Amino acid sequence: MNAAKAIELALASIVRTYCQLGGKVRVIPWQTPASDSNVDPNKAEDGADARPLTARFPCIDIRATPPVNDEGNPYTYFCDVALLCCNTAPDDADHATISGLFGEVQELCEKLRGQQLGTEGAELAALKASIATTEPSMTIANVRFVGGTTPFEDADMLFIGTTMRVDYVRAGT
């Protein structure tokens, strides 16, 4: 069982479904980058995406930590998941694109947390269903914020993100 991969795929799916991203934004789960329909199947000799940098961005990179056992409850595990919005600085000098992407991701994460605390809605139901399809032994117990990435620029790239913690239990543990 690969809980981190299941969570990455599920979050990528609901980001694509519930966020207004536009057609060229890539949503990339770290363990399965080819699951993004905007990935170029033609690779360079080193295996990297052969397209120019501007054709690979903007994107939302989704990376989950390996599972950690919750010290307070031996039956509960969690993965922290970074949802990092990225774009090229020359193509987004006013930061409008990356700000819009982050706004969509942040709104989705707030909906997930709100639905966790109140009435389950479509977004949380979709997250749970996607994880159950990939890893049937996992049941989501909680979704919450645990941090974020302060906006920064490096080598003509822009970054901003948030981190969610997905708590879950596994059947048979």
Order of alpha helices (4+ residues) and beta strands (2+ residues): alpha-beta-alpha-beta-beta-beta-alpha-alpha-beta-beta
